[in-house]
Structures are given as structure tokens and as C-alpha cells.
Amino acid sequence: MVQAYILIQTEVGKAAAVAGEITDFAGIISAEDVTGPYDVIVRAEAENVDQLGKMVVAKIQNVEGITRTLTCPVVHL
């Protein structure tokens, strides 16, 4: 199992709607609107890195109002 934080920038005023929509996707542990350079931070999990990538590209990046994402896989050192 691969887990990651996905940092999302949205259009002005869209953070709450984006977080609310993403929360319903399979594999999403949490989605919260935050302040700072990013508007929403998502914690997600998938079977492998390929599935994680597909989730980000095919689902998350297609949500209306998202302008940019940055995916940060969790590592255990």
C-alpha cells in the first residue's frame, strides 16, 4: 500500500467545494482546506504508485476549480 499527501491549489473561493468533492473518491483518507500556498491537502492511499498516479491524473486533476497539484508519497526511512 502506498500513501501520499496531495497538495492542491484552487481557483479563488473553490477550496471548500474541491475538498468536499474529493472526500468522496475511493482511496481518499482525508481532504481538508488549509491556508498558505496550497488550498487543500489530501491524504490518499492506493495499491501501488501506478494506481496513485492514475487517481491523481484521472480523478483529482479533473475536479473543477483545481489549478495545480503536487503529490508527495509517504516514505518510511
N, C-alpha and C positions, 0 to 999 in steps of 0.2 A: 504494500500500500504506500502511495506517495501522497504527501500532504504539502500544501503550498499556501502562501499568502498572496493574494492578488490585489494590487494597489490600483485603484481606478480614479481617473479624472473624468468629471462630467461637465456638461453644459451648466451654466448658472441656474440654480433652482431645481436641478434634476436629481440631486443626490438621494433624497428620501425615496423617490419613485424607483430609482435604479436599485437601491438596496432592497426595497420591498419585492421587486420582481425577481431578482437574483436569488433571494432566500428560498424560493420555491423550486429551484433547479436541483436535480439529483446530484449528490456529491458535495453539496454546499453545507458546511458545518455552521457557518455564521456569516452575516453580511451586515456591516454597521457603517452609518455615515459618521465621518470624523471631520475635524478641522485640520488645516495645514495644507501642504502641497497636493495632497490627494483628498478626494471627497468621500470615497467608500473604500473600506478594507474588507476583503472577503477571505475566509479560511475555507479551503476546499480540499477534498481528497479524491483520489482516483486509483485504479488498479495499477497503473504504471505511468511513466512520463508521457507516452504517446496519448493515452486517454486523457490525461490532464491537458495536454496541448489542444486536443480536439474540443474539450469542454470550453476552453478559453476562446478559441478561434470560432467555433461553430455556434456556441450559445452565448457566452458572456459578451463578446465583442459585437454581437448583433442586437444587443439591448439598446433601444432608442435613448439617446442622451449621453452615451459614453463617448468620450473623445480619445482616451488613451488608457492602456493597461500596462502593468508591469508585474510579471509573475515571478515570485520568489519561492522556490522549492525549499522545504524544510530539510536540513541535513542534521545528522546525529554524529558528532565528532567524538 
